[in-house]
Amino acid sequence: MGYFFPRTPDGQPDRAAIEAALPELRAHLNVLDKAVAETGHLAGASFTYADINLLPALAYLQSLPESAEMLTSAKQLTHYFDRHSQRASFVATVPPPMGEVTRKAS
């Protein structure tokens, strides 16, 4: 959120907020990496609503330097995203870059 909704006076990324969030983000990505390892899905053995909700978040995380770097070490999660992001439903609804989302919300 420090990138997309900074609370800095100049509107630049909030480095303090970003740095504070990184350890927790790494922990969450590790949990997700393990969760998708067995079946290639987040919950159960087939594509579910849980997967539908996770894919846009992963798309945004791949666009940020710190989280993109963390995802390179989350091999199962990266494979999961690469595979599911090819689904026609995802391709047809790729989330816009976050900057566009925050500008429209203003």
Secondary structure, 3 states (H helix, E strand, C coil): CCCCCCCCCCCCCCHHHHHHHHHHHHHHHHHHHHHHHCCCCCCCCCCCHHHHHHHHHHHHHHCCHHHHHHHHHCHHHHHHHHHHCCCHHHHCCCCCCHHHHHHHHC
